[in-house]
Amino acid sequence: MNEITGSFPKTTEKHPQNRVLSAEYKASQNFYESDQILKHFLKKFLPENAWQYMLGKWQKLGKQAACDMDLLSQLADKNPPQLIKRNFFGETINEIRFHPAYHTLTQIAIDSEMFRVKWQPDLREKFKNELHKLGFASFFLFGMSEGGLPCPLCMTDGVARLIDKFAKEEDKQRLLPHIYASNIEELYTGAMFLTEKAGGSDVGANLVSATHWKQDYYLLNGEKWFCSNANAEIIFALARTNPEIKGTKGLSIFLIEKQKPDGSPNTMEIVRLKDKLGVRSMASAECIFTDTVGKLIGKEGEGFKIMTEMINLSRLYNAVGSLSQMRRALIEAYQFLKYRISFGVPALQHSLIRTKLTELASIYVATFYLTWHAIHTLDKADNNSKQDAELLRLLTPMLKKTAAEAGVYLIRESMELMGGIGYIEDGVMPKLLRDTLVLPIWEGAGNMMVLDMMRASVKSEGLQIMLAFIEEQLGQSEFMMQEIQTIQRIACKLAHTDKDTAEATAKPLFERLALFYELALMKFYQDQESIKWIEPALQYFWQKLQSASLSLQKPLPISEIEKMIAWTIG
């Protein structure tokens, strides 16, 4: 038997650069502190006392979003809710159980005061002119690291809005304190049960019936096909009190709680949970009402009109959710590329990478100001500005469609910039993409938003307000004046042409209008600080609009790209 003699050679690191990122790699440790664009907007458009009240909460949430929430979000996503139909003794319980990470994320949302600052009476009065900006800032930071729970959060704020506007005083006093609760044990979350098999986007085809029982209470019967946040304590559902009245005019809206007025359990069978592509941490279900007790809110036949208050708010939430996940994807790609060596040089030195980042940063900046302008407009509309209420009628569906579609594109492109590692589930990019893919669909798909914009252009002053603003900001351009006149002329023709032509024309018309409005908003919000990220975005879109033929292109230098992204690493 041969014996190995002598010493083994010492281990040496023959490939010291065989690593994904350079040793200098740094990532943000606080999403609020790193975000120059968000901080600039909030500081500029919030009064000092409101900004100071929320600052500590945003700093805490920004750190949690950067350091803690990714793991919690991955755990909740990979361990989705489970439906427990029966208990040990065979009794039907219809219980939905969540991974503990979901509850931890919920408490983080509560601690951010995204609801408390809007609904606690003293705070609501003190900050009445900026409630939505305050709440949505927390929601934006939260959404950078979690894409499932934002749906229940959106629904919760939505039911609070309906209760506040339309419910009786006794219900307001009883339910609203649970919306702005400080701990998860006391929190009531909300839900909106709209969709049915026969209806889908056509809500007027809904079949669920409501039969008067006693006082304001009705018995609901039928099936709701897509019930997100199915475990909610406060549910608003549409049902038909008179089957002879067709369409949305026959729908009324009902408040459904887990207990009947006498305290006994309310009946609602959860058939199954939806196995969704994304937003897997929250529960979407198919539910059957069988003499389920609901309280009529408003008058019979006013259900859809009342529900639109919640729908329009949820469309704004949809846009902010898309914006926050766009921001996260862009930052993930930027932080990666800054420390990635590719073909012997830092990846940011490559022209095509800088060209793509210029495009993506421009899309983000444009979407940022469209979204936050809508939030700002809602704050003013809720404080009795009739002009802003008119503008929102067109701006809300425009924003929802624009932001949702931009989010899907930007996240996919950011993933590609990272290469193969961007496709790996250990990181956040695949989850961001899966979670964002739902946003163009939920709260009204893109085609529905086009139809809504068509109606708004006829039934509100939103189009004229928007065109006047575009002319004010960009009217010095002959090209722009011609475009404004073209939009005005074609919009007028929509009301006098056949239905097919009108609908086919409306999509490109309103998409172009949305782009011009974004350009006008960037011009409006540009100042000595924001010019760093707004001016190159404006230049990108102007070049794209006015380039009729191919020409030589010069990419922005790295220093300009970093100004556009406006993100402090470390």
C-alpha positions in Angstrom: 0.0 0.0 0.0 1.5 3.3 -1.1 1.7 6.1 1.5 1.3 9.7 0.6 4.2 11.7 1.9 5.1 15.3 2.1 3.0 18.4 2.8 0.0 19.6 0.7 0.4 22.9 -1.2 -1.0 26.0 0.4 -4.4 27.1 -0.8 -4.2 30.3 -2.8 -6.9 32.4 -4.2 -6.2 32.1 -7.9 -9.3 34.0 -9.0 -9.7 36.9 -6.6 -12.1 38.6 -8.9 -14.4 35.6 -9.4 -17.4 37.3 -7.7 -20.7 38.7 -8.9 -20.1 42.3 -7.6 -17.0 44.1 -6.5 -16.0 44.2 -2.9 -17.0 47.9 -2.7 -20.7 46.9 -3.2 -23.2 48.9 -1.1 -26.9 48.9 -0.9 -29.3 51.4 0.6 -30.0 50.8 4.3 -33.0 53.2 4.4 -35.4 53.6 1.5 -36.7 56.9 2.8 -33.3 58.5 3.4 -31.9 57.3 0.0 -34.8 58.6 -2.1 -34.0 62.2 -3.1 -37.0 62.5 -5.4 -39.6 61.4 -2.7 -37.9 63.5 0.0 -37.8 66.6 -2.2 -41.5 66.3 -3.1 -42.7 65.7 0.5 -40.6 68.4 2.0 -41.7 70.9 -0.6 -45.5 70.2 -0.6 -46.1 69.4 3.1 -46.4 72.0 5.8 -43.6 71.8 8.3 -45.8 70.4 11.2 -47.2 67.5 9.0 -43.7 66.6 7.7 -42.2 66.6 11.1 -45.0 64.5 12.5 -44.5 61.7 9.9 -40.7 62.0 9.5 -39.7 59.6 12.2 -42.3 57.1 11.0 -41.0 57.3 7.4 -37.4 57.0 8.6 -38.3 53.9 10.6 -40.3 52.4 7.8 -37.6 53.2 5.3 -35.1 51.2 7.3 -37.5 48.3 7.8 -38.3 48.2 4.0 -34.5 48.2 3.2 -33.4 45.7 5.9 -36.2 43.6 7.3 -39.2 43.4 5.0 -37.7 41.5 2.1 -37.3 38.3 4.2 -40.8 38.7 5.7 -42.2 39.3 2.3 -40.5 36.2 0.8 -41.7 34.1 3.7 -45.3 35.3 3.3 -45.1 34.8 -0.4 -43.7 31.2 -0.3 -46.1 30.3 2.5 -49.4 31.6 1.2 -52.7 31.6 3.3 -54.4 28.3 3.8 -58.2 27.7 3.9 -59.3 25.6 6.9 -62.8 24.5 6.0 -63.6 22.4 9.1 -62.3 22.0 12.6 -61.4 18.7 14.3 -65.0 17.9 15.1 -66.2 18.4 11.5 -67.8 21.8 12.2 -67.5 24.3 9.3 -65.3 27.2 10.2 -64.1 28.7 6.9 -60.9 30.0 8.6 -58.1 31.5 6.6 -54.7 31.1 8.3 -51.6 33.1 7.4 -47.9 32.7 8.0 -46.6 34.7 11.0 -44.6 36.9 8.6 -47.9 38.2 7.2 -49.0 39.4 10.6 -45.6 41.0 11.2 -45.9 42.9 8.0 -49.3 44.0 8.9 -48.1 45.5 12.2 -45.3 47.3 10.3 -48.0 48.9 8.2 -50.0 49.9 11.3 -46.9 51.4 12.9 -46.3 53.6 9.8 -49.6 55.3 10.6 -50.7 55.2 7.0 -54.3 54.9 8.3 -54.1 56.5 11.7 -52.9 59.9 10.3 -55.9 59.9 8.0 -58.7 58.6 10.3 -57.8 59.4 13.9 -60.1 62.5 14.5 -57.6 64.9 16.0 -54.9 64.1 13.3 -57.5 64.2 10.6 -58.5 67.7 11.5 -55.0 68.9 12.1 -53.7 67.6 8.7 -56.9 67.8 6.7 -55.2 69.4 3.7 -52.6 66.7 3.2 -54.1 63.5 4.5 -53.6 61.5 1.3 -50.0 62.7 0.8 -49.2 61.6 4.3 -50.8 58.2 4.1 -49.6 57.4 0.6 -46.0 58.3 1.5 -46.0 55.4 4.0 -47.8 53.2 1.6 -45.2 53.9 -1.1 -42.3 53.0 1.2 -44.1 49.8 2.4 -44.8 48.8 -1.2 -41.1 48.8 -2.2 -40.7 45.6 -0.2 -44.1 43.9 -0.2 -46.6 43.6 -3.0 -49.3 41.4 -1.6 -50.4 43.1 1.6 -50.9 46.5 -0.2 -54.2 45.1 -1.6 -55.8 44.6 1.9 -54.3 47.9 3.0 -55.9 49.6 0.0 -59.3 48.0 0.7 -59.1 49.0 4.4 -58.7 52.7 3.5 -61.4 52.3 0.9 -64.0 50.9 3.4 -63.1 53.7 5.8 -63.9 56.2 3.1 -67.3 54.7 2.4 -68.2 54.4 6.1 -67.2 58.0 6.6 -69.1 59.3 3.6 -72.2 57.1 3.6 -72.7 55.1 6.8 -74.8 56.2 9.8 -73.2 57.9 12.7 -73.5 54.8 14.9 -71.5 52.7 12.4 -68.9 55.4 12.1 -68.3 55.5 15.8 -68.2 51.8 16.0 -66.0 50.9 13.0 -63.6 53.7 12.3 -61.6 53.4 15.5 -60.7 49.9 14.3 -59.3 51.3 11.1 -56.8 53.6 12.9 -56.0 51.0 15.6 -52.5 50.9 16.9 -52.2 47.1 17.1 -53.1 44.2 14.9 -55.5 42.7 17.5 -57.8 45.6 17.2 -57.4 46.3 13.5 -60.4 45.7 11.1 -59.3 45.3 7.5 -61.6 45.9 4.6 -62.7 44.2 1.3 -64.8 45.0 -1.8 -66.8 42.1 -3.2 -67.7 43.1 -6.7 -66.8 40.5 -9.3 -69.1 37.7 -10.3 -68.8 34.9 -12.9 -71.4 36.3 -15.3 -70.2 39.9 -14.9 -66.5 40.3 -14.6 -65.8 43.8 -15.6 -69.4 44.2 -16.6 -70.7 44.9 -13.0 -74.1 45.6 -14.4 -74.5 41.8 -15.1 -74.2 40.9 -11.4 -76.7 38.4 -10.1 -76.3 38.3 -6.3 -79.7 39.1 -4.7 -80.7 41.0 -1.6 -84.0 40.5 0.1 -85.2 42.9 2.8 -85.2 41.3 6.2 -85.8 43.9 8.9 -84.9 47.6 9.4 -81.8 48.4 7.3 -80.8 44.7 7.0 -81.1 42.4 4.0 -80.3 38.8 3.3 -77.8 38.3 0.5 -77.7 35.2 -1.7 -75.4 34.2 -4.5 -71.7 33.9 -5.4 -68.9 36.4 -5.6 -66.2 35.2 -7.9 -63.1 37.2 -6.9 -63.0 38.4 -3.3 -59.6 39.8 -2.3 -58.8 40.1 1.4 -61.5 37.5 1.9 -60.8 37.4 5.7 -61.8 41.1 6.1 -63.8 42.2 9.1 -65.6 44.9 7.0 -66.9 44.0 3.6 -68.8 46.1 1.1 -70.7 44.0 -1.5 -73.0 44.9 -4.4 -76.3 43.0 -4.7 -79.6 43.4 -6.6 -82.7 44.2 -4.6 -85.0 44.1 -7.6 -84.3 41.6 -10.4 -86.5 43.5 -12.7 -84.1 46.5 -12.7 -81.2 45.6 -15.0 -77.7 47.0 -15.1 -75.9 49.0 -12.5 -79.1 51.0 -11.8 -80.5 47.9 -10.0 -77.5 47.4 -7.6 -77.4 48.4 -4.0 -74.5 48.3 -1.6 -74.3 46.4 1.7 -72.0 46.4 4.7 -71.2 42.9 5.7 -69.5 42.0 9.0 -68.4 38.7 10.6 -71.2 38.9 13.1 -74.9 39.4 12.7 -76.5 42.2 14.8 -77.3 39.7 17.6 -73.6 38.7 17.8 -74.0 35.3 16.1 -71.6 34.3 13.2 -72.7 35.7 9.8 -72.9 33.1 7.1 -70.4 33.2 4.2 -68.9 30.1 2.7 -65.4 30.3 1.3 -65.3 27.9 -1.6 -61.6 28.0 -2.3 -58.6 30.4 -2.3 -57.4 31.6 -5.7 -54.0 30.2 -6.7 -52.6 33.4 -8.1 -49.5 34.2 -10.2 -48.5 36.9 -7.8 -49.5 38.8 -4.7 -49.6 35.3 -3.1 -49.2 36.5 0.5 -52.8 37.8 0.7 -56.1 35.8 0.4 -58.3 36.0 -2.7 -61.3 33.7 -2.6 -64.5 32.6 -4.2 -67.4 33.1 -1.7 -71.0 32.1 -1.5 -73.6 34.1 0.4 -76.5 32.1 1.9 -78.9 34.4 3.7 -75.8 36.5 4.6 -76.9 39.6 6.6 -75.9 42.9 5.1 -76.8 46.4 6.1 -78.0 48.7 3.3 -75.8 51.8 2.9 -77.4 54.7 1.2 -80.6 54.1 -0.8 -81.6 51.2 -3.0 -80.2 51.5 -6.5 -77.3 53.8 -5.4 -74.9 51.0 -4.8 -72.6 51.4 -7.9 -72.5 55.2 -7.5 -71.4 54.7 -3.9 -68.9 52.0 -4.7 -67.2 54.2 -7.3 -65.8 56.2 -4.3 -63.9 53.1 -3.2 -63.0 52.1 -6.7 -61.5 55.4 -7.6 -59.4 55.4 -4.4 -58.3 51.9 -5.1 -57.2 52.9 -8.6 -54.9 55.5 -7.0 -53.6 52.9 -4.6 -53.0 50.7 -7.7 -50.9 53.4 -9.2 -48.9 54.1 -6.1 -48.2 50.4 -5.7 -46.9 50.2 -9.2 -44.8 53.3 -8.7 -43.2 51.9 -5.5 -42.3 48.6 -7.2 -41.0 50.5 -10.2 -38.7 52.4 -7.9 -37.5 49.3 -6.2 -36.7 47.5 -9.5 -34.9 50.5 -10.9 -32.8 50.8 -7.7 -32.0 47.1 -7.6 -30.7 47.3 -11.2 -28.8 50.5 -10.5 -27.1 49.3 -7.4 -26.2 46.1 -9.1 -24.8 47.7 -12.2 -22.8 50.2 -10.2 -20.8 47.4 -8.7 -20.8 44.9 -11.6 -17.6 44.5 -13.7 -18.5 43.6 -17.2 -16.0 43.1 -20.0 -13.3 44.5 -17.8 -15.1 47.8 -16.8 -17.9 48.8 -14.5 -21.2 48.0 -16.2 -22.4 51.6 -16.1 -19.6 52.5 -18.5 -21.3 50.6 -21.3 -23.3 52.9 -23.6 -26.3 50.6 -24.1 -26.7 50.2 -20.3 -26.7 53.9 -19.8 -29.1 54.4 -22.7 -31.5 51.9 -21.1 -31.2 53.5 -17.7 -32.0 56.9 -19.2 -35.2 55.5 -20.7 -36.2 53.7 -17.4 -35.4 56.7 -15.2 -37.3 59.0 -17.5 -40.4 56.7 -17.4 -40.1 56.6 -13.6 -39.8 60.4 -13.2 -42.8 61.0 -15.5 -44.9 58.4 -13.6 -43.8 59.8 -10.2 -45.1 63.3 -10.9 -48.3 62.0 -12.6 -49.0 59.9 -9.5 -48.2 62.4 -6.9 -50.0 65.1 -8.7 -53.1 62.9 -8.6 -52.6 62.4 -4.8 -52.2 66.2 -4.4 -55.3 66.8 -6.5 -57.4 64.3 -4.4 -56.3 66.2 -1.2 -57.6 69.4 -2.8 -60.8 67.8 -4.1 -61.6 66.4 -0.6 -61.3 69.9 0.7 -64.1 71.1 -1.6 -62.2 72.1 -4.8 -64.7 71.6 -7.6 -62.1 72.0 -10.3 -59.8 69.4 -8.8 -62.8 67.0 -8.5 -63.5 67.5 -12.2 -59.9 66.9 -13.1 -59.8 63.7 -11.1 -62.7 62.2 -13.1 -60.3 62.0 -16.1 -57.0 61.8 -14.3 -57.8 58.8 -12.1 -58.4 56.3 -15.0 -55.5 57.9 -17.0 -53.1 57.4 -14.1 -54.2 53.9 -13.3 -53.7 52.7 -16.8 -50.4 54.6 -17.3 -48.7 53.6 -14.1 -49.7 50.0 -14.2 -48.5 49.4 -17.7 -45.3 51.4 -17.1 -44.6 49.3 -14.0 -44.7 46.0 -15.8 -42.4 47.3 -18.6 -39.9 49.0 -16.2 -39.6 46.0 -13.9 -39.1 43.5 -16.8 -36.4 45.7 -18.4 -34.7 46.2 -15.0 -34.6 42.5 -14.6 -32.9 42.1 -18.0 -30.3 44.7 -17.1 -29.2 42.4 -14.2 -28.9 39.4 -16.4 -29.5 35.9 -15.2 -29.2 36.8 -11.5 -32.2 39.0 -11.9 -34.3 36.0 -12.8 -33.4 34.1 -9.6 -36.1 33.8 -6.9 -33.5 34.4 -4.1 -33.7 38.1 -5.0 -36.6 40.5 -5.2 -36.9 40.9 -9.0 -39.1 37.9 -9.9 -41.5 38.7 -7.0 -41.7 42.3 -8.1 -42.6 41.2 -11.6 -45.2 38.7 -10.5 -46.8 41.0 -8.1 -46.9 43.9 -10.6 -48.4 41.9 -13.4 -51.8 42.1 -11.7 -51.9 45.9 -11.6 -53.0 46.4 -15.2 -55.9 44.0 -14.5 -57.2 44.8 -11.0 -59.4 47.8 -10.4 -60.4 47.9 -14.1 -58.3 46.6 -16.9 -56.7 49.0 -19.5 -59.6 48.9 -21.9 -62.0 49.8 -19.1 -59.8 52.8 -18.3 -60.0 53.9 -21.9 -63.8 53.7 -21.8 -63.9 55.6 -18.5 -61.7 58.3 -20.0 -64.1 58.6 -22.9 -67.0 59.1 -20.5 -65.0 61.6 -18.4 -64.1 63.7 -21.4 -67.8 64.2 -22.1 -69.3 64.3 -18.6 -66.7 66.4 -16.8 -64.5 69.4 -17.5 -61.3 67.2 -16.9 -60.2 67.3 -20.6 -60.4 71.1 -20.9 -58.6 71.5 -17.6 -55.9 69.1 -18.7 -55.4 70.7 -22.1 -55.3 74.2 -20.7 -52.6 73.1 -18.2 -50.6 71.5 -21.0 -50.8 74.7 -23.1 -49.8 76.8 -20.1 -46.7 74.7 -19.5 -45.7 73.7 -23.0 -47.5 76.1 -25.3 -44.4 77.9 -26.4 -43.7 74.9 -28.7 -45.3 75.1 -32.1 -45.2 71.3 -32.2 -47.1 71.1 -28.9 -49.7 73.6 -29.9 -50.5 71.6 -33.0 -50.8 68.4 -30.9 -53.1 70.1 -28.5 -55.4 71.3 -31.3 -55.3 67.8 -32.8 -56.3 66.2 -29.5 -59.1 68.7 -29.1 -60.5 68.1 -32.6 -60.4 64.3 -32.4 -61.9 64.3 -28.9 -64.8 66.3 -30.1 -65.4 63.9 -33.0 -65.6 60.9 -30.6 -69.0 61.9 -29.4 -70.4 62.1 -33.0 -69.0 59.0 -34.6 -70.0 55.3 -34.4 -69.1 53.3 -31.3 -66.5 51.1 -32.9 -64.6 54.0 -34.4 -64.8 56.0 -31.2 -63.4 53.2 -29.0 -60.6 52.3 -31.4 -59.6 56.0 -31.6 -59.8 56.6 -27.9 -56.9 54.4 -26.9 -54.1 56.1 -28.8 -55.8 59.5 -28.2 -55.7 59.2 -24.4 -52.3 57.5 -24.3 -50.9 60.5 -26.2 -52.7 62.9 -23.9 -51.3 61.1 -20.9 -47.8 61.5 -22.2 -48.3 65.3 -22.9 -49.8 65.7 -19.4 -46.7 64.0 -17.9 -44.4 66.4 -19.8 -46.4 69.4 -18.6 -46.3 68.1 -15.0 -42.5 67.6 -15.1 -42.2 71.2 -16.4 -44.5 72.4 -13.6 -42.7 70.6 -10.8 -39.2 71.5 -12.0 -37.1 73.6 -9.6 -33.5 74.2 -8.8 -33.1 70.8 -7.1 -35.5 68.6 -9.2 -34.1 69.9 -12.5 -31.3 67.2 -12.0 -33.7 64.4 -12.7 -36.5 66.2 -14.5 -34.6 68.0 -17.3 -32.9 64.8 -18.8 -36.3 63.1 -18.6 -37.9 65.9 -20.5 -35.1 65.8 -23.1 -35.6 62.0 -23.5 -39.3 62.3 -24.2 -38.9 65.4 -26.5 -36.3 63.6 -28.5 -38.5 60.5 -28.8 -41.6 62.6 -29.8 -39.8 64.7 -32.4 -37.4 62.1 -34.0 -38.9 61.3 -37.4 -35.8 59.6 -38.7 -32.7 57.8 -37.4 -29.7 59.9 -36.3 -26.5 59.6 -34.3 -27.2 59.3 -30.5 -24.9 60.2 -27.7 -25.5 58.5 -24.3 -25.6 60.4 -21.1 -22.5 60.2 -18.9 -22.6 58.2 -15.7 -22.7 61.4 -13.6 -26.0 62.4 -15.4 -27.5 59.0 -15.0 -26.8 59.0 -11.3 -28.5 62.4 -11.0 -31.6 61.1 -12.8 -31.9 58.1 -10.5 -31.4 60.4 -7.5 -30.7 57.6 -5.0 -28.1 57.8 -2.2 -26.4 54.4 -1.7 -25.3 53.4 1.8 
